[in-house]
């Protein structure tokens, strides 16, 4: 998903450059006899007519991407809404709107690349999971296999569902195995990573069915370690 987001940022920035290059320069009258002058570096104040759809499409895609990568009620989301509330959008596409959206897109891309943006739901979830895993690790350290396995198993399942949802896969009604298969098909997981997760899921399945003799304390340790890796890598 990170690669797709990066690609989309780059694509929208390139599209914007192409759109800007197609905006005629700003031409102002110089006298009452039809004389004009072109202002270097300035563009026509508003895009109208047949050119509107291309610019509207770009603005919508840029706003959607910024909204997707930003936490709810973030600065970027608020600024996007402010830009898109411009009265001039009722009759055309003001070039100032395009320029402001470009500035937001560039800033959001830079913040995202430095890991300073992230949906709150995933950040909170990751913190909560860490707490559960800390408890599971404490039980594991005390050689309490059952309690440790039950806690870690719950976190593994919830983590995988959130990873799926974050990557556009509906986890509703799906068990871990089909979720893993879909994440492999979409390129989120490698075959090697999927194989490791299936091993951890095996411990989870035994714990779910109270088959305590089918795994040992070392297996639970691998489950805890692996689940923590998933949270760090994908949420």
N, C-alpha and C positions, 0 to 999 in steps of 0.2 A: 504493500500500500504506500509506503514512503516513496518508493520509486515512481509510482503512478502520480503521486502528488507533485513530486519534483518535476516530472515530465509535463504535467498540466500547467504548473507555474511558468515553465520555460516557453511552452506553446502560447500561452496567453500574452506573455510579454513580447514575443516575436510578432504575434498577430497585431498587437497594439501598434508596434512600430510600423507595420505595413499600412495600417489604417491611418495613422498620423501622416505618413508620407503622401497619402491620397487626398488629404485636406488641402484645398487651395490656400495660398498665402493670403494674409490680410491686406486688402487694397483699400486705401482711403482717398477720398476726393481732395484735390489741392486747390481748386478754384471753381467758379460758377460756369466754366466753359468746358467742363468734362475732363479736366486734367486729373490724373490720379498718381498715387505713389504706393509702392509695395513696402510693407514694413518687414524687414528681415527678422526671422526668428518667431514671427507671430503668425497665427493661422486664423482662418475664417471663424467668426464668432459662433456660428451654429451650423450643424450638419442637417440638411433638409432633403426632402424628396426621396429618390430611389436609394440613396446611400444610408438612410436611417436603419433598415433592418440589420445590416452588418455591424453597425456600432452598438445597436441595442443588444444584439446577441452577445457581443464582447462584454458589455457592461454587466449583463446578467450572469455570464459565466464567471467573470472576475469576482462579483459579489458573492456568488454561491461558493466559490473556492475559499474565499476569505472567511465566510461563515462556517464552512466545514472544518477548517483547521484552527479556528479560534474558539476559546471558551465562551459559554453563553454570557451575554451582556458585557463582552470585552470592549475595549476602546475601538478595536478595528470594526467590530460589528456595528457599534453606534455611529462611527464615522461613515460607514457604508450607507447606512440608512439616511444619514444627513445628506450625503452627496446625491443619493437617488431621489430625494424629496425636492430637488431643484425645480422651480416652476417652469423653467425653459424646456423640460422634458415633455411637457404637454403638447408642444408644437414641433419639436425637433430634438436634436442632441447637442447641447451646448459644448463647445470644445473644452471649456473649463471643467466640465463634469468628467470628460474623458481624461484630462490631465490629472485631476484629483484622484480618480480611481486608479490611475497608473501609480501615483505616489503611494497609495495605500497598498496596492498589490506588491510593489517593490519592498516596502517596509515589512509587510506580513511574511513575504518570502524569506527575508533576512532573519526575522525573529524565529520563524519556523526552522530554518536550517541550523540555527544555534540552540534549538531545543527549548525555546522560551515560550512556545505556544503549545497548547494541548487541551483537549476537551476535559472539563472538570470532572465529568462522570468517570473517565478513565483514571485520572489522577487520584480521585477519592477512592475508587475501587482498588487501585494498586496499593494505596496506603492501608486500606482495610485488610486486604489479603495478606500484607506483610504482618499485621497483628496476629491474624489467625495462624500463619505459618510460624511465627515466633512461639505461639502456644504449642503448636505441634512439635516444634523443635525441642521445647522444654520437656514435653512428654517423652520424646524420643531419647533425650539425654538421660531421662530417668528410667529408661528401658520399659516404658509403658507403651507397648506396641499397638494395642487396640485403640486407645485414645488418640495416639499420634496419627495412626492410619486413617481414622474416621475424619479427623479435622483436615488433614492434608488432602484427602480424597475429595472432600467438598470444595476445597479451594481449587483443585485441579479442574473439576468439572465446570465450575463457574468461570474460571479463567478461560477455558477453551471456548465457552459460549460467548464470552465478551470479545475474544480475539476474532471469532467468526463474525459477530455483529459489526465489529469495527471495520471489517474488510468486506462488508456488503453481503454477507451470508446470513440468512435467517436461521437461527439455531432452534427455533420452536419445534418441539416434538422430536428432535434428533438426539441420538445417543452419541457418545464420543467417537465411535468408529466412523460413522458417516461424516461427522464434522471434520475429522482428520483427513478423510479422503477428499472432501471438497476443498480444504485448505491446501492440499497438495496440488489439486487440479488448477487452482487459481494462482499457484506459484508463491503462496504465502509461506508454506513449509516445504523444505527439501525432503527427499525420500529418507535421508539419514535421520533428520530431525523427527519425521513422522514415526519412524521405527522406534526411536527412543521414547516418544510420547506413548506409543502403544504399550511399551513395557511398563511405564508408570500407570497407565490405565488398567493394566492387568491387576496391579495391587489394589487399585480403586475398586475394581469389580469384585475381587475376593472380599474386600472389607465391606462392600455394600451387601453382600450375601452372607456375612458373618462366617466366612470360611477362613478362620484365623490361622489354621495350620498350613495354609497354602502360601504363606509369605512369612519372612522373618524381619527382624528389626533393621537389618541392613537394607532390605528392599524398601522399607518405609523411609530410610534415610535418603535413598536415591529419589524417591517420590518427592520428598520435601525439597531437595536440592534442584531437581528438574523443574518443579512448579515455580520455584523462585526465579529460575532462568527465564521461563516463559513470561512471567510478569515483567521482568526487566527488559526483555527483548521485544515484546509485542504490545504492551499496554503503556 
